[in-house]
Amino acid sequence: SLWGVFPSPPLFYRNLGKSGLRVSCLGSILIAFASFSQMAENLMTLAFENGINLFDTAEVYASGRLTLVSFFRRSSFVITTKIYWGGQAETERGLSRKHIIEGLRGSLSRLQLDYVDLVFANRNDVNSPMEEIVRAMTFVINQGMAMYWGTSRWSAMEIMEAYSVARQFNLIPPVCEQAEYHYFQRDKVEVQLPELYHKIGVGAMTWSPLACGLITGKYSDGVPECSRAAMKGYQWLKERVNSEEGRRQLAKIKELHLLADRLGCTAAQLAIAWCLRSEGVSSVLLGVSNTDQLLENLGALGILSQMTPQTITEIDALLGNKPHSKKETRA
């Protein structure tokens, strides 16, 4: 392989939380492909051939029809989708029973699938009672529209509430939280989620390992015209890059690039391997838009063995933002 040696397959799959579902420790976000489904299909094929079995979609991502199933046996891969933002109408968003059921039906017909493996409630909805959300998720699972359900961008307290409601009414609890995780966003995945994993078996599927491209170094000399931060709708990213905090982060990223050089890998590979080393992380989702990026990211598996306590300590010292668990704080 172009990017170093892959570990043997058993290393490559993990249980999603404490469920029995086996997912590849790297997953692929099918986000960038509203119009070029040929490119999406090429990427999916390449990802699948390299052992990736987890593909993440959403109501608001590509409304293109991805004919995934024409390539591979449906039973051989895992498709997830998210429910929250659907259409323009008041009833076409949120987590009411109506929108969970209709939103999932809509996703299935767009993807031309009979079911998804995992449906996520994408951010909590203060206008919908927790019992209604958990009942609706249990219903879509019992109807065969999904196999499991999870949460995305929920707080630990909200996840715990969903679990309690499920146990109280003999409903199905969530198996997974999808959370942002990278060098500069650590607290939830390193402190709160491991606790939930041990208590109630909820795993972590993480996204944005490269902090929207910040970590690759492409913003080190300002915002390039063709980059995501220059695009319409990404003003927040441009502001983040140009802020004082953003500049501090870019200085740290330069140091991390030197460390990556020393380890013989790219900055992206180091960042992904660093995410994978975290306890309770079932899978890291990659948002790739071309085959070179995908192959480079897959190379992160080759340097997992170099994530020694010594390397981790060095990265922590560089970042200066290691979160402390309650236990450590009490001690």
C-alpha positions as CSV (number, residue, x, y, z in Angstrom):
1,S,0.0,0.0,0.0
2,L,1.1,3.5,-0.8
3,W,0.7,4.7,2.9
4,G,2.5,2.1,4.9
5,V,1.4,-1.3,6.2
6,F,-2.1,-2.0,7.5
7,P,-2.5,-3.9,10.7
8,S,-4.2,-7.2,10.6
9,P,-8.0,-7.0,10.2
10,P,-9.0,-7.9,13.8
11,L,-7.4,-4.7,14.9
12,F,-9.5,-2.8,12.4
13,Y,-13.0,-3.5,13.8
14,R,-14.5,-2.5,17.2
15,N,-17.9,-3.0,18.8
16,L,-20.0,0.1,18.7
17,G,-20.3,0.9,22.4
18,K,-21.3,-2.2,24.2
19,S,-23.6,-3.3,21.4
20,G,-22.8,-6.4,19.2
21,L,-22.4,-4.3,16.1
22,R,-18.9,-4.5,14.7
23,V,-17.7,-1.3,12.9
24,S,-14.5,-0.4,11.2
25,C,-12.5,2.0,13.5
26,L,-12.5,4.4,10.5
27,G,-15.7,5.4,8.9
28,S,-16.6,7.6,5.9
29,I,-18.9,10.6,5.9
30,L,-20.9,10.7,2.6
31,I,-21.3,14.5,2.9
32,A,-19.7,16.2,-0.1
33,F,-21.6,14.5,-2.9
34,A,-24.9,16.1,-3.7
35,S,-24.0,16.2,-7.3
36,F,-21.1,13.9,-8.1
37,S,-22.4,10.5,-7.2
38,Q,-19.8,8.8,-9.5
39,M,-17.0,10.2,-7.3
40,A,-18.9,9.2,-4.2
41,E,-19.3,5.7,-5.5
42,N,-15.6,5.4,-6.5
43,L,-14.6,6.6,-3.0
44,M,-17.0,4.2,-1.3
45,T,-15.7,1.3,-3.3
46,L,-12.1,2.1,-2.4
47,A,-13.0,2.6,1.3
48,F,-14.9,-0.7,1.3
49,E,-12.1,-2.6,-0.4
50,N,-9.7,-1.2,2.3
51,G,-11.9,-2.6,5.1
52,I,-14.1,0.4,5.9
53,N,-17.6,-0.9,6.5
54,L,-19.2,2.2,8.1
55,F,-20.8,5.0,6.0
56,D,-22.4,8.0,7.6
57,T,-25.2,10.0,5.8
58,A,-27.9,12.5,7.0
59,E,-31.2,14.1,6.0
60,V,-29.4,17.3,5.0
61,Y,-26.4,15.8,3.3
62,A,-26.4,14.8,-0.3
63,S,-29.9,14.4,-1.6
64,G,-28.3,12.5,-4.4
65,R,-29.3,8.9,-4.8
66,L,-26.4,6.8,-3.7
67,T,-26.9,3.4,-5.2
68,L,-24.7,1.7,-2.6
69,V,-26.4,-1.5,-2.7
70,S,-25.7,-2.3,-6.3
71,F,-22.1,-2.8,-5.5
72,F,-22.0,-4.8,-2.2
73,R,-24.2,-7.1,-0.2
74,R,-26.3,-4.9,2.1
75,S,-25.4,-7.2,5.0
76,S,-21.7,-6.5,4.6
77,F,-21.7,-2.7,5.6
78,V,-23.2,-0.3,8.1
79,I,-25.2,2.8,7.0
80,T,-26.1,5.5,9.5
81,T,-28.3,8.5,9.0
82,K,-29.3,11.5,11.2
83,I,-32.7,13.0,11.9
84,Y,-33.4,16.6,12.8
85,W,-33.2,19.1,10.0
86,G,-35.5,17.9,7.2
87,G,-37.6,20.4,5.2
88,Q,-38.7,24.0,5.6
89,A,-42.0,23.4,7.4
90,E,-42.3,23.5,11.2
91,T,-43.2,19.8,11.3
92,E,-40.3,18.8,9.1
93,R,-37.6,19.3,11.7
94,G,-36.9,18.4,15.3
95,L,-37.5,15.1,17.1
96,S,-41.3,14.8,17.3
97,R,-42.6,11.3,16.7
98,K,-44.0,12.5,13.4
99,H,-40.6,13.9,12.1
100,I,-38.5,11.0,13.4
101,I,-40.7,8.5,11.5
102,E,-41.3,10.6,8.4
103,G,-37.7,11.9,8.3
104,L,-36.3,8.4,8.4
105,R,-38.8,7.2,5.7
106,G,-37.6,10.1,3.5
107,S,-33.9,9.2,4.1
108,L,-34.6,5.6,3.2
109,S,-36.3,6.4,0.0
110,R,-33.5,8.9,-1.0
111,L,-30.8,6.3,-0.3
112,Q,-33.0,3.5,-1.9
113,L,-32.6,1.4,1.2
114,D,-35.0,-0.8,3.1
115,Y,-33.4,0.1,6.4
116,V,-30.4,1.9,8.0
117,D,-28.3,0.2,10.6
118,L,-28.1,3.2,12.9
119,V,-30.3,6.3,13.1
120,F,-29.0,9.3,15.1
121,A,-31.1,12.0,16.8
122,N,-29.0,14.9,15.6
123,R,-28.9,17.4,18.6
124,N,-31.6,17.2,21.3
125,D,-34.9,18.9,20.7
126,V,-36.2,20.9,23.7
127,N,-39.7,21.0,22.2
128,S,-40.0,17.2,22.2
129,P,-40.4,15.2,25.5
130,M,-37.7,12.6,26.0
131,E,-40.2,9.8,26.3
132,E,-41.6,10.6,22.8
133,I,-38.2,10.6,21.3
134,V,-37.3,7.2,22.8
135,R,-40.7,5.7,22.0
136,A,-40.3,6.8,18.3
137,M,-36.8,5.4,18.0
138,T,-38.0,2.1,19.5
139,F,-40.9,2.1,17.0
140,V,-38.7,2.6,13.9
141,I,-36.4,-0.2,15.2
142,N,-39.4,-2.5,15.8
143,Q,-40.7,-1.6,12.3
144,G,-37.4,-2.8,10.8
145,M,-36.5,0.7,9.5
146,A,-33.3,0.8,11.7
147,M,-31.3,-1.7,13.8
148,Y,-30.0,0.7,16.5
149,W,-30.3,4.3,17.5
150,G,-27.9,6.8,18.8
151,T,-27.5,10.5,19.6
152,S,-25.4,13.3,18.1
153,R,-24.3,16.4,19.9
154,W,-26.2,15.5,23.1
155,S,-24.9,16.3,26.6
156,A,-24.0,13.4,28.9
157,M,-27.1,14.3,31.0
158,E,-29.5,14.1,28.0
159,I,-28.0,10.7,27.0
160,M,-28.4,9.5,30.6
161,E,-32.1,10.7,30.6
162,A,-32.8,8.8,27.4
163,Y,-31.3,5.7,28.9
164,S,-33.4,6.0,32.1
165,V,-36.6,6.5,30.1
166,A,-35.8,3.5,28.0
167,R,-35.2,1.3,31.1
168,Q,-38.3,2.7,32.8
169,F,-40.7,1.9,30.0
170,N,-38.9,-1.2,28.6
171,L,-37.9,0.7,25.4
172,I,-34.6,0.6,23.4
173,P,-31.8,2.8,24.8
174,P,-29.2,4.5,22.5
175,V,-25.9,2.7,21.8
176,C,-23.7,5.5,20.6
177,E,-23.1,9.3,20.7
178,Q,-21.6,11.1,17.7
179,A,-19.3,13.8,18.9
180,E,-16.8,16.3,17.6
181,Y,-13.3,15.3,18.6
182,H,-9.8,16.6,17.7
183,Y,-6.8,18.2,19.4
184,F,-8.7,21.3,20.4
185,Q,-12.0,19.7,21.5
186,R,-11.4,17.0,24.0
187,D,-13.4,17.2,27.2
188,K,-16.6,15.4,26.2
189,V,-14.9,12.4,24.4
190,E,-12.1,12.0,27.0
191,V,-14.0,12.6,30.2
192,Q,-17.8,12.4,29.9
193,L,-18.2,9.7,27.3
194,P,-15.9,7.0,28.9
195,E,-17.9,7.3,32.0
196,L,-21.2,6.8,30.1
197,Y,-19.5,3.9,28.3
198,H,-18.7,2.1,31.5
199,K,-22.1,2.9,33.1
200,I,-24.6,2.4,30.3
201,G,-22.5,1.0,27.3
202,V,-22.8,4.1,25.1
203,G,-19.9,4.2,22.6
204,A,-18.4,7.2,20.8
205,M,-18.3,7.8,17.1
206,T,-16.3,10.9,16.5
207,W,-16.2,13.4,13.6
208,S,-13.9,16.2,12.5
209,P,-10.6,14.6,13.5
210,L,-8.8,17.4,11.4
211,A,-10.8,20.2,12.9
212,C,-12.4,21.2,9.5
213,G,-9.0,21.0,7.9
214,L,-7.2,23.3,10.4
215,I,-4.9,20.5,11.4
216,T,-3.6,19.8,7.9
217,G,-1.9,23.2,7.9
218,K,-3.8,24.5,4.9
219,Y,-4.7,27.7,6.9
220,S,-1.2,28.4,8.2
221,D,-0.7,31.3,5.9
222,G,-4.3,32.6,5.8
223,V,-7.4,31.3,4.1
224,P,-6.8,30.0,0.5
225,E,-9.5,30.9,-2.0
226,C,-10.5,27.3,-2.8
227,S,-10.6,26.1,0.8
228,R,-13.8,25.4,2.8
229,A,-13.3,28.5,5.0
230,A,-13.6,30.7,1.9
231,M,-16.9,29.1,0.9
232,K,-20.3,30.7,1.4
233,G,-21.9,29.5,4.6
234,Y,-18.5,28.9,6.3
235,Q,-17.9,32.4,7.6
236,W,-17.7,30.9,11.1
237,L,-14.7,28.8,10.0
238,K,-13.0,31.8,8.5
239,E,-13.5,33.8,11.7
240,R,-12.2,30.9,13.8
241,V,-9.1,30.6,11.7
242,N,-8.4,34.4,11.9
243,S,-9.3,34.7,15.6
244,E,-6.6,35.1,18.3
245,E,-7.4,31.5,19.5
246,G,-7.2,30.3,15.9
247,R,-3.7,31.8,15.5
248,R,-2.6,30.1,18.8
249,Q,-3.9,26.8,17.5
250,L,-2.1,27.2,14.2
251,A,1.2,27.8,16.1
252,K,0.6,24.5,17.9
253,I,-0.2,22.8,14.6
254,K,3.2,23.8,13.2
255,E,4.8,22.0,16.2
256,L,2.7,19.0,15.6
257,H,3.7,18.9,12.0
258,L,7.4,18.6,13.1
259,L,6.4,15.7,15.4
260,A,4.6,14.0,12.5
261,D,7.8,14.4,10.4
262,R,9.8,12.8,13.1
263,L,7.4,9.9,13.3
264,G,7.5,9.5,9.5
265,C,3.8,10.3,8.9
266,T,1.6,13.2,7.8
267,A,-0.1,15.6,10.2
268,A,-3.5,14.2,9.2
269,Q,-2.4,10.6,9.9
270,L,-1.0,11.7,13.3
271,A,-4.3,13.5,14.2
272,I,-6.4,10.5,13.2
273,A,-4.2,8.0,15.1
274,W,-4.4,10.3,18.1
275,C,-8.2,10.2,18.0
276,L,-8.2,6.4,17.7
277,R,-6.0,5.9,20.7
278,S,-8.8,7.3,23.0
279,E,-10.7,4.8,25.2
280,G,-14.3,4.3,24.3
281,V,-13.9,5.7,20.7
282,S,-15.5,3.0,18.5
283,S,-14.9,4.7,15.2
284,V,-13.5,8.0,13.8
285,L,-15.4,9.4,10.8
286,L,-13.4,10.8,7.9
287,G,-14.8,13.5,5.7
288,V,-12.8,12.8,2.5
289,S,-13.5,14.3,-0.9
290,N,-10.9,12.5,-3.1
291,T,-9.0,9.2,-3.2
292,D,-5.7,10.7,-2.2
293,Q,-7.2,12.0,1.0
294,L,-8.8,8.6,1.7
295,L,-5.6,6.7,1.2
296,E,-3.6,9.1,3.3
297,N,-6.1,8.9,6.1
298,L,-6.1,5.1,6.0
299,G,-2.4,5.3,6.6
300,A,-3.2,6.5,10.2
301,L,-3.7,2.8,11.1
302,G,0.0,2.1,10.3
303,I,1.2,4.5,13.0
304,L,-1.2,3.5,15.8
305,S,1.6,1.4,17.3
306,Q,3.6,4.7,17.6
307,M,0.9,6.2,19.9
308,T,3.0,5.3,22.9
309,P,2.5,6.9,26.4
310,Q,5.6,9.0,25.6
311,T,4.2,10.3,22.3
312,I,0.8,11.0,23.9
313,T,2.5,12.9,26.8
314,E,4.5,14.9,24.2
315,I,1.3,15.8,22.3
316,D,-0.4,16.7,25.6
317,A,2.5,19.0,26.6
318,L,2.3,20.7,23.1
319,L,-1.5,21.2,23.3
320,G,-1.6,22.2,27.0
321,N,-5.3,21.3,27.2
322,K,-5.6,17.8,28.7
323,P,-8.9,17.5,30.4
324,H,-9.0,16.0,33.9
325,S,-11.6,13.5,35.0
326,K,-13.6,13.9,38.3
327,K,-11.4,11.2,39.9
328,E,-8.2,13.0,39.1
329,T,-9.6,16.3,40.3
330,R,-10.7,14.8,43.6
331,A,-7.3,13.3,44.0
